Amino acid sequence: SAEQIFYMQQRGLTEAQAMSLSVNGFVNDLVRQFPMEYSVELKRLIELEMEGSVG
């Protein structure tokens, strides 16, 4: 949420870092249900998609 991002920015994180932490926290719960090779690839694809999307 915007409040979470704001809170993390107040603690010294950039907007991109805060967004990444927030998304990864959500995604980690989902990818645990998949086999390891799928979860690693899914996380990598999400990171690539997020690159450059903030700012």
Secondary structure as UniProt FT lines:
FT   HELIX           2..10
FT   TURN            11..12
FT   HELIX           15..31
FT   TURN            32..33
FT   HELIX           36..50
FT   TURN            51..53
//
